[in-house]
Amino acid sequence: FFFFLERCSSTRRALAAGQRFCSNGSWGAMGFAACTLGGSAFGVWTMIYCNALRKAPYFHRPWEHVLAAGFFAYLANRTSTLSDFLGERLDAGVMEQLKQNQGKFDEKYKAILGEKGYKKIFG
């Protein structure tokens, strides 16, 4: 399930960056609809499993399946959005720390990043 959410998150980042297709012409990651469908399917199968454990008919009380599908679809989309938000925030924090420590650790940064990487980050 978490691998699925990471794929949803990578799709949002790719679409935000303007990337639509992989080099082979297919979609590189899952879209919004795939996140919704995946979360819904997970919710329905969770209820089916719970009913199987109780030895009740699989689709006993079908409104519970609908509620679980809606809840897990919402959860999958919110988790994907949260992952994007935290990734952007982490990148901003790392860049801020690099800028603050630039004068102190120039030689260490050049040794770690290489001359090309150093120029790319610090211009």
Residue pairs with C-beta under 8 A, 6 or more apart in sequence:
1 42
4 30
4 38
4 76
5 35
5 76
5 79
5 80
5 83
6 83
7 29
7 30
7 34
8 29
8 30
8 31
8 32
8 34
8 35
8 38
8 76
8 77
8 80
9 79
9 80
9 83
9 84
9 87
10 28
10 29
11 27
11 28
11 29
11 30
11 31
11 32
11 34
11 35
12 32
12 80
12 81
12 84
13 84
13 87
14 20
14 28
14 29
15 31
16 84
19 28
20 27
21 27
21 28
22 28
30 38
32 77
35 73
35 76
35 77
35 80
36 73
36 76
36 77
37 73
38 76
39 69
39 72
39 73
39 74
39 75
39 76
39 77
40 69
40 70
40 72
40 73
41 69
42 72
42 76
43 65
43 68
43 69
43 70
43 71
43 72
43 73
44 65
44 68
44 69
46 68
46 72
47 64
47 65
47 68
48 58
48 59
48 65
51 57
51 58
51 59
51 60
52 58
59 65
95 121
98 109
98 121
98 122
102 109
102 122
109 118
109 121
109 122
110 118
113 121
